């Protein structure tokens, strides 16, 4: 068996920034759907509420993880990058 190097696949800093921006847009979408109580009723209201919850959870998880990775430096060429390319 050959000695295979395991490379650490870290996202770029720009990728993390885009994730934060997308999560902010999802939060804005949830906020803009806030008046569904007055517009819809019955099954449509339930559908919009489910969409709001899913978008809100996705935004919190994606944005939270991206912000954590930005703060801790867990991105390519960041503080926690242990790849051989950075040691040259």
C-alpha positions in Angstrom: 0.0 0.0 0.0 1.2 3.4 -0.9 1.5 6.2 1.6 -1.4 8.5 0.7 -1.5 12.0 2.0 -4.9 13.0 3.4 -5.5 16.6 2.4 -7.7 18.7 4.5 -10.5 20.1 2.4 -11.3 23.5 3.9 -13.6 26.0 2.3 -12.2 29.3 1.2 -12.8 32.5 3.1 -15.0 33.9 0.3 -17.1 30.8 0.4 -17.8 31.3 4.1 -18.7 35.0 3.5 -21.1 33.9 0.8 -22.7 31.5 3.2 -23.2 34.2 5.7 -24.8 36.5 3.0 -27.1 33.7 1.9 -28.2 33.0 5.5 -28.9 36.8 5.9 -31.0 36.7 2.8 -33.0 33.7 4.1 -33.6 35.6 7.4 -34.8 38.6 5.3 -37.1 36.2 3.4 -38.6 34.9 6.6 -39.0 38.4 7.9 -40.8 39.5 4.7 -43.2 36.5 5.0 -44.2 37.8 8.4 -47.6 39.1 7.3 -48.9 35.7 6.2 -51.3 35.8 9.1 -53.4 38.5 7.4 -53.1 37.2 3.8 -53.7 33.4 4.1 -55.8 31.0 6.0 -56.1 27.2 6.3 -53.7 25.0 4.4 -51.9 27.9 2.7 -51.1 29.5 6.1 -49.7 26.2 7.4 -47.6 25.8 4.2 -46.1 29.3 4.6 -45.5 28.7 8.3 -43.6 25.5 7.6 -41.6 27.3 4.9 -40.7 30.1 7.4 -39.6 27.6 10.0 -37.4 25.6 7.5 -35.8 28.8 6.1 -35.2 30.2 9.6 -33.6 27.0 10.8 -31.5 26.7 7.7 -30.3 30.3 8.0 -29.4 29.9 11.7 -27.5 26.7 11.1 -25.7 27.7 8.0 -24.9 31.2 9.2 -23.9 30.1 12.6 -21.5 27.5 11.3 -20.0 29.9 8.8 -19.5 32.6 11.3 -18.0 30.1 13.7 -15.5 29.0 11.0 -14.7 32.5 10.1 -14.0 33.5 13.8 -11.9 30.4 14.5 -10.0 30.5 11.2 -11.2 27.2 9.9 -10.8 28.0 6.2 -8.1 27.7 3.6 -5.0 29.6 4.6 -6.6 30.4 8.0 -5.3 29.8 11.5 -6.4 26.2 11.6 -5.1 25.2 8.2 -2.5 22.4 8.6 -2.0 21.6 4.9 1.4 21.1 3.4 0.9 23.9 0.9 0.9 26.5 3.7 4.1 25.2 5.2 6.2 25.7 2.1 
